[in-house]
Every structure is written in C-alpha cells, then in structure tokens.
Amino acid sequence: MKRTGCIAALSALFFLHTYSSVSAQAFQYGEELDLRDRGLRIDNLIGIYTSKAGYESIRRTSGGKVNIRATAVIINKDTLTPGKINTRGQTTLFYRRKNFSISIDPPAVFKSPAGEASFKKFYAQSLTMDRNYVNNRIAFRMMQETGIFGLWHTFSKLSVNDRCEGLYLVLERPEDFALKKMNSPMAIRRGFENRIQKTMPGDNVPDDTIKKYTGYFRQIYSSIGKYKGEALYRTISQWIDLETYMKWLAFNSFVRNKDYTDEIYLYVDPLSRKFSIIPWDYDDLFSTEPHEGTAASRSILGDKLLFSAEDRLDQKIAGDPFLYNIFLEQYHWILTRLTPEKIREILEGTFAELYPYYSDNEILEAAKYDLWPEKDIPKLKEDMITLYIQLMVSRNLYLKRIEELLEAR
C-alpha cells in the first residue's frame, strides 16, 4: 500500500468510529477483548462544600472561570482544609460539568489499581468532552508503556454540596511533576506559533537561569532555518530530548489526536539540562482530520506519516529527510512496544476501572451535561471494541508501511 493509500485507508477507518455504530461480529478483532466486571469498586470520592451562590456560579455555562470559596473538602472520608479551588480549562467552561484545580491540606490520598498517591494540589478533569471517558485514560496508559508520559492519575466520583457532578479524572499537575518530583528548575507550556504560553520556574530559581532556558526554547526554532540534516539534529538535540519528542509526535499520529500542538509541557531535565516533555489533554483522539484540516496538513506534509503540521518543528521533522528517518525509527519503536497483547490489556483494564462508575446512576445522570450525553455499559463496551479495532488496524497499517520505508533507505 502506498503512503497516500495508507493515509486514506486510516481516514476512512476513523470516520467509521466517529459517525456510525460498529458490530463486534463484523470484525475479527472484536471477539478478542475480554470486557467484563472484574469486581472493582469506586475507590475515590471527592466532596466540595460551598455556599449556595458558590454552587450556582459553578453551574453557569458562560465561559468564565470561577474562584470557589469552599467551606470544606472531604476526600475518601478525610475532612481536609480547603485552599485555593477554582474552575479551569477553556472550552469546558461552557459546559455544566467543570474542570477544577484543587488545593487542600493535609494531602489527600487517592487509590488506583496501580497503587496509592497523595497530593496537596491536583487537577480534577470532568472529561465532559471525552467520549465514554476512555480517551485520556487509554492514551495515558499507552504513553506510560512507551515511556513518554509519567503523570499519576485515577478515576473519582465528585460532588458539590452533596450533589453528584459525575465522574472525574484526578490528575497530578504537570508543574508539580516537573518542579517537585523531577526537581526541574523550570517548566513551560508551549502555545501555538512556537510561543511560550506559560513559564513555571522552580522555587528560588534565579532570573538568569530562567532566561537561559527560555533562550534554549527559542533557539530550537531559530535553528530550523539555519541547519539541515545531521547538523540540524545535533544542534536541536542540545536543547531538547528530540527522540522522546519524536516518540510523542508519532504517538499523536498513531491515535490521530486532533489537537496536540499546544497540549504539551516542556521541563528542563536536571541531569541532561535539556527539555523533556509532559503530554497533556487527550480528548480529541481517533479524529477524521487534524485541527487545521486535512487539506491544510496534507499541503505541508504530503505523504509523510504525521497527522498534523501546525508546529514549525513538526513541519521540519517531516520535511528534512534525516530527521524524518529518525522519526520513522521512533514511530517503529512505539508500535513494537504497543503489542496487541499490551493494547488489549490496557483496554480491558480501562473497561474494568470504569465499570463501577457506569453502574452508578448518579454518574450516568450527570453525564447528560456532556458532549456525548448517552452513556451506559453496552455503549461503553461497543465503543471499546470499536477503539480496539481501530488501534489494531492502524497499528498493522502503519507498522507495515514504516518497515517498508526503513528497509528502502
């Protein structure tokens, strides 16, 4: 299959998931998944208490962010002192179920199948734009398996004034992972057009250190027009872990992430003194086209195996033969580690984790405010089977084509 044929076939495949219902009996992969209740329970409960006016401000869908004056926070039966609590995000602010940034004292202890973790500050993501609440969880698990992603996360039920707000994803804050867990001197969030959207220095980091690393970021992009080939690779690799960045780029292409250019944090690794990455926000997976549209992306990428081309570094990786060969090697590395057995394990585990939440009528009632409001266990099972089919077909198509390209070098 030619590269253009590979891209066309995958576009048709993902159109099928987005706009139609798929019968498991129609595909050979559908019967391979073992989707069942494994006896898990709802282990995490978050309760926020505020005034009636505070609660009504949370319910508004005007798009404004709200600072919540909480009188108490109870997490897994522990009564904690609330600190700063506010709604967060962008598009989700126009939905009834909001994302929250929560600070409490002492730290709250959360449970997950992988173990426990405690946080004084964390994000509670409503997943209101995440179809069947699976995309972020599946993406995070696959990136954990490939060494790209390291944020701790788990599911939780959340209520405000004892009224259920639905299922949430408790997520370690990227800046805490970078600055506290990894002891990084600085992290940044990348925006569109190669901009630094937000700078997050560590405690007592001098201004000249901040200036140095923001300079590193800008030199990555200024080098694109000055060098090519191996010289470009060696130059950029002074400032960023380029192979891990390429793995992230390949993963986004594999799962057809619609919007990822501005969904990445970069932090300075204290050992290598170069940027490493923290991926973020995986609501828009398995999309038929990237954020900028198929015509716009293909006009830049041609037949290259990247999904999106909004960032100049990504464009250069696609357009420079030396960099593109390394990208293909990283893509191959990702796909060989995401074996069919590992993909099945991740999807089956996600289904088992979600099962008790889907068995909670209050959570299903709160789902009526989501982008995808109709949720139940049969729909969840059908969606998981469809995602598995897509991932398997995508993996086989891409792996075959990448191996052909690498062999032909």
C-alpha distance (Angstrom), angle and dihedral (degrees) to the residues before:
residue distance angle dihedral
M1 . . .
K2 3.80 . .
R3 3.76 119.3 .
T4 3.79 93.0 -106.7
G5 3.78 88.7 50.5
C6 3.80 90.6 50.6
I7 3.80 91.7 52.6
A8 3.82 92.3 46.1
A9 3.79 92.2 49.4
L10 3.79 92.3 51.2
S11 3.80 92.2 47.4
A12 3.79 89.6 55.2
L13 3.79 90.7 47.1
F14 3.79 94.7 53.5
F15 3.79 92.3 43.6
L16 3.79 85.1 60.5
H17 3.80 92.6 57.5
T18 3.78 95.6 45.7
Y19 3.77 99.4 47.8
S20 3.79 109.6 24.7
S21 3.78 145.7 41.9
V22 3.79 118.8 -106.0
S23 3.79 124.9 -149.6
A24 3.79 115.4 -140.5
Q25 3.80 91.3 -142.2
A26 3.81 90.3 60.8
F27 3.79 93.8 65.0
Q28 3.77 130.7 54.2
Y29 3.81 92.4 -139.2
G30 3.78 95.6 56.3
E31 3.80 95.5 78.4
E32 3.80 93.7 52.5
L33 3.81 95.7 75.1
D34 3.80 120.5 89.9
L35 3.81 100.9 -152.0
R36 3.80 110.9 174.2
D37 3.77 146.5 123.0
R38 3.82 107.3 -76.7
G39 3.79 95.7 -174.5
L40 3.80 97.2 -98.7
R41 3.78 119.0 148.6
I42 3.79 139.3 -157.7
D43 3.79 100.1 -81.2
N44 3.80 99.7 172.2
L45 3.81 128.0 61.6
I46 3.81 123.5 174.7
G47 3.80 119.5 -168.3
I48 3.82 121.9 -174.0
Y49 3.80 120.1 -170.7
T50 3.79 123.3 -161.3
S51 3.79 141.1 143.2
K52 3.79 123.1 -68.4
A53 3.81 88.9 -107.1
G54 3.79 90.2 50.4
Y55 3.78 91.1 51.3
E56 3.80 92.1 49.5
S57 3.80 90.7 51.1
I58 3.81 89.4 56.1
R59 3.80 90.8 52.2
R60 3.82 94.2 55.4
T61 3.80 117.9 107.0
S62 3.80 98.7 -159.5
G63 3.79 94.8 114.9
G64 3.80 97.9 -112.5
K65 3.79 124.3 129.8
V66 3.80 117.2 -117.4
N67 3.80 131.1 -150.7
I68 3.80 107.9 -146.6
R69 3.79 121.2 -146.1
A70 3.79 97.9 -150.8
T71 3.79 120.4 -166.5
A72 3.80 93.4 -163.3
V73 3.79 143.1 -4.4
I74 3.79 121.6 -154.2
I75 3.81 117.4 -168.6
N76 3.79 120.1 -179.8
K77 3.83 90.4 -18.8
D78 3.82 93.4 -51.8
T79 3.82 114.3 121.3
L80 3.80 108.1 -140.4
T81 3.77 135.0 -174.2
P82 3.81 109.7 -108.4
G83 3.77 120.0 -129.6
K84 3.78 124.5 175.8
I85 3.81 112.7 -15.7
N86 3.78 122.1 175.4
T87 3.77 142.4 154.5
R88 3.80 115.2 -103.7
G89 3.78 143.2 -176.3
Q90 3.78 131.8 61.6
T91 3.81 119.0 -108.8
T92 3.81 92.4 24.8
L93 3.81 89.5 64.2
F94 3.80 86.9 74.8
Y95 3.81 90.9 58.0
R96 3.78 128.0 82.2
R97 3.83 93.2 -122.2
K98 3.79 108.9 63.6
N99 3.79 136.0 -159.1
F100 3.80 113.8 -118.5
S101 3.76 137.9 -152.9
I102 3.81 106.6 -153.0
S103 3.80 131.6 -168.0
I104 3.81 121.4 -175.2
D105 3.79 140.8 161.7
P106 2.99 129.6 -107.0
P107 3.82 101.2 26.5
A108 3.80 118.6 -90.0
V109 3.79 118.2 -124.1
F110 3.81 116.3 -136.1
K111 3.78 129.5 -171.4
S112 3.79 131.7 -143.2
P113 3.81 134.8 164.8
A114 3.82 86.8 -98.6
G115 3.82 94.1 54.3
E116 3.79 141.6 -86.9
A117 3.79 132.4 -50.2
S118 3.79 134.0 179.9
F119 3.80 128.7 -145.1
K120 3.78 137.4 179.8
K121 3.81 88.9 -167.8
F122 3.78 126.7 30.0
Y123 3.78 144.3 145.8
A124 3.80 123.3 -110.6
Q125 3.81 107.7 -156.7
S126 3.81 116.1 -159.5
L127 3.84 93.5 -154.1
T128 3.80 85.6 -148.2
M129 3.82 90.5 149.6
D130 3.81 95.0 40.3
R131 3.79 110.0 100.5
N132 3.82 108.8 -122.2
Y133 3.84 88.4 -14.2
V134 3.82 92.2 -89.1
N135 3.81 108.2 105.1
N136 3.80 99.9 76.7
R137 3.79 93.2 41.8
I138 3.81 94.3 49.1
A139 3.80 93.2 44.4
F140 3.81 92.7 48.5
R141 3.81 92.3 49.1
M142 3.81 93.4 48.7
M143 3.80 90.9 48.6
Q144 3.79 90.3 48.7
E145 3.80 89.1 54.6
T146 3.79 90.7 52.3
G147 3.81 95.8 44.2
I148 3.81 96.1 -113.2
F149 3.80 101.1 109.3
G150 3.79 131.6 45.1
L151 3.82 110.5 166.8
W152 3.80 115.6 126.7
H153 3.81 114.1 -124.4
T154 3.79 142.7 165.6
F155 3.80 140.8 167.6
S156 3.81 123.1 -96.7
K157 3.80 141.2 174.2
L158 3.81 111.6 -123.3
S159 3.80 130.8 -162.1
V160 3.81 135.4 -179.7
N161 3.80 116.1 -151.8
D162 3.82 88.3 -10.5
R163 3.82 91.8 -57.4
C164 3.77 113.4 122.7
E165 3.81 114.4 -116.2
G166 3.79 92.9 -176.0
L167 3.78 137.8 -116.8
Y168 3.80 118.7 -18.2
L169 3.78 137.4 -174.4
V170 3.80 111.5 -129.9
L171 3.79 106.1 -146.9
E172 3.78 134.2 -174.3
R173 3.80 109.9 -119.2
P174 3.83 112.4 -106.6
E175 3.81 92.1 -134.7
D176 3.82 91.1 53.4
F177 3.80 91.4 49.6
A178 3.80 90.4 50.7
L179 3.80 102.6 38.6
K180 3.81 101.8 32.3
K181 3.79 109.0 23.4
M182 3.83 96.4 35.5
N183 3.84 94.6 29.8
S184 3.79 91.0 -132.4
P185 3.81 118.3 172.0
M186 3.79 92.2 -139.2
A187 3.80 145.9 2.9
I188 3.78 130.7 -166.6
R189 3.77 135.5 -168.1
R190 3.78 113.6 -133.7
G191 3.78 117.9 -135.4
F192 3.77 133.7 -169.3
E193 3.81 121.1 -62.1
N194 3.80 92.8 28.5
R195 3.80 92.4 -67.4
I196 3.78 128.5 148.5
Q197 3.78 101.9 -119.9
K198 3.80 95.7 -175.4
T199 3.80 136.1 3.7
M200 3.82 119.5 -150.1
P201 3.83 114.3 -174.9
G202 3.78 123.4 -172.0
D203 3.78 123.0 -112.5
N204 3.80 114.5 -64.6
V205 3.80 93.8 -2.0
P206 3.82 107.4 156.9
D207 3.78 120.9 -119.3
D208 3.80 93.4 -116.2
T209 3.82 90.0 59.0
I210 3.79 90.8 51.5
K211 3.79 89.6 47.9
K212 3.81 91.0 49.8
Y213 3.81 95.0 53.7
T214 3.78 95.8 42.0
G215 3.80 83.8 52.8
Y216 3.81 89.1 53.8
F217 3.79 89.5 55.0
R218 3.79 92.7 51.2
Q219 3.82 92.4 45.8
I220 3.81 89.3 58.3
Y221 3.79 89.3 64.4
S222 3.80 97.7 36.0
S223 3.83 88.6 55.5
I224 3.80 92.2 58.4
G225 3.79 92.5 77.1
K226 3.83 95.3 40.3
Y227 3.80 104.4 51.4
K228 3.77 141.7 32.0
G229 3.77 139.7 -171.1
E230 3.78 120.0 4.1
A231 3.80 92.2 -11.7
L232 3.81 90.0 58.2
Y233 3.80 91.5 46.6
R234 3.81 92.7 51.5
T235 3.79 92.6 44.4
I236 3.82 96.6 50.6
S237 3.80 91.3 42.0
Q238 3.81 88.5 65.3
W239 3.80 88.7 71.0
I240 3.81 107.6 27.8
D241 3.79 138.1 31.2
L242 3.79 89.9 -111.3
E243 3.80 97.3 -177.8
T244 3.80 92.5 55.6
Y245 3.79 89.0 45.7
M246 3.81 88.4 53.4
K247 3.80 90.5 49.5
W248 3.79 88.7 54.3
L249 3.79 90.2 47.6
A250 3.81 90.5 49.7
F251 3.79 92.0 48.3
N252 3.81 91.4 52.6
S253 3.79 88.8 52.2
F254 3.79 92.4 47.5
V255 3.82 93.3 53.8
R256 3.81 92.8 34.7
N257 3.79 94.7 -124.5
K258 3.78 105.9 -163.3
D259 3.79 98.7 -154.2
Y260 3.79 120.7 25.4
T261 3.81 109.5 124.5
D262 3.83 93.5 93.6
E263 3.81 95.1 28.6
I264 3.78 98.8 88.4
Y265 3.78 136.7 91.9
L266 3.80 121.2 -154.5
Y267 3.79 120.8 -155.6
V268 3.78 131.6 -177.2
D269 3.79 111.7 -110.3
P270 3.82 104.5 -134.2
L271 3.83 91.8 -143.2
S272 3.79 102.9 44.3
R273 3.84 94.2 29.1
K274 3.80 89.7 -140.1
F275 3.80 131.8 107.1
S276 3.77 121.4 -84.1
I277 3.81 124.8 -177.1
I278 3.80 142.3 -109.6
P279 3.82 112.2 -168.1
W280 3.80 118.9 -145.2
D281 3.82 142.3 -166.6
Y282 3.80 117.4 13.7
D283 3.81 102.6 -177.8
D284 3.81 94.8 117.7
L285 3.80 102.5 62.1
F286 3.79 130.1 142.8
S287 3.81 91.7 24.9
T288 3.78 125.6 170.1
E289 3.82 91.8 -133.6
P290 3.83 138.9 8.1
H291 3.79 125.7 -100.9
E292 3.80 93.2 -92.1
G293 3.82 93.6 46.9
T294 3.79 131.6 -103.9
A295 3.81 96.1 -89.8
A296 3.80 92.7 52.4
S297 3.81 94.8 46.0
R298 3.81 94.8 45.1
S299 3.81 91.8 48.6
I300 3.81 86.6 63.4
L301 3.81 102.7 29.9
G302 3.79 101.0 36.4
D303 3.80 107.1 -176.6
K304 3.81 96.1 -17.4
L305 3.81 116.2 129.5
L306 3.80 97.2 -116.4
F307 3.79 120.1 111.0
S308 3.81 100.8 -150.0
A309 3.80 136.1 25.9
E310 3.81 106.9 -170.1
D311 3.81 97.0 118.0
R312 3.83 123.0 69.8
L313 3.81 93.0 -136.5
D314 3.80 90.8 53.8
Q315 3.79 90.4 48.2
K316 3.80 90.3 52.2
I317 3.80 92.3 48.9
A318 3.80 88.7 54.6
G319 3.79 95.0 43.4
D320 3.80 101.7 43.6
P321 3.85 111.0 76.9
F322 3.81 93.9 -149.3
L323 3.80 93.7 50.0
Y324 3.79 92.7 42.0
N325 3.80 91.5 55.2
I326 3.80 90.0 53.7
F327 3.82 89.1 47.0
L328 3.83 89.6 54.2
E329 3.81 90.0 50.9
Q330 3.82 90.4 52.6
Y331 3.81 90.6 46.0
H332 3.80 89.3 52.5
W333 3.81 89.8 48.4
I334 3.82 90.8 53.7
L335 3.80 94.7 48.7
T336 3.81 95.2 46.6
R337 3.80 90.5 54.1
L338 3.78 93.2 46.7
T339 3.78 92.2 68.1
P340 3.82 120.7 178.6
E341 3.81 88.0 -105.6
K342 3.81 92.3 52.6
I343 3.82 92.9 46.8
R344 3.82 90.1 50.7
E345 3.80 90.8 48.7
I346 3.81 91.7 51.9
L347 3.81 94.8 47.9
E348 3.79 94.2 43.9
G349 3.80 90.8 48.4
T350 3.81 92.0 48.9
F351 3.80 91.3 50.6
A352 3.82 90.9 49.7
E353 3.82 91.6 49.9
L354 3.80 92.3 49.5
Y355 3.82 95.5 44.6
P356 3.84 97.3 84.6
Y357 3.81 90.9 46.2
Y358 3.81 90.7 50.8
S359 3.80 87.4 50.8
D360 3.82 90.6 59.1
N361 3.81 111.4 93.1
E362 3.82 93.4 -158.0
I363 3.80 90.8 57.8
L364 3.80 92.7 48.0
E365 3.80 89.8 48.9
A366 3.81 91.4 52.6
A367 3.81 89.3 51.3
K368 3.81 89.4 74.3
Y369 3.81 86.9 83.3
D370 3.82 93.3 57.8
L371 3.78 129.5 99.3
W372 3.82 86.1 -111.9
P373 3.83 100.5 37.6
E374 3.81 102.2 172.0
K375 3.78 108.7 84.4
D376 3.78 133.1 160.0
I377 3.80 137.5 136.3
P378 3.85 96.1 -92.0
K379 3.83 90.7 51.7
L380 3.80 90.3 46.7
K381 3.80 90.6 51.5
E382 3.80 92.3 47.5
D383 3.80 91.5 49.3
M384 3.80 92.8 48.7
I385 3.81 90.8 51.5
T386 3.80 90.2 49.8
L387 3.79 92.3 49.0
Y388 3.79 90.4 49.3
I389 3.80 91.1 52.2
Q390 3.79 90.5 49.6
L391 3.78 94.2 47.7
M392 3.80 93.1 47.9
V393 3.80 95.4 46.6
S394 3.81 91.0 43.5
R395 3.80 91.0 49.2
N396 3.78 93.4 49.8
L397 3.81 94.4 46.5
Y398 3.79 95.3 46.4
L399 3.80 95.4 41.3
K400 3.79 92.0 52.3
R401 3.80 93.4 47.4
I402 3.82 94.3 45.2
E403 3.79 91.9 50.4
E404 3.82 89.4 50.8
L405 3.80 90.9 51.3
L406 3.81 94.2 46.3
E407 3.79 91.7 47.9
A408 3.81 91.4 50.0
R409 3.82 94.4 55.1
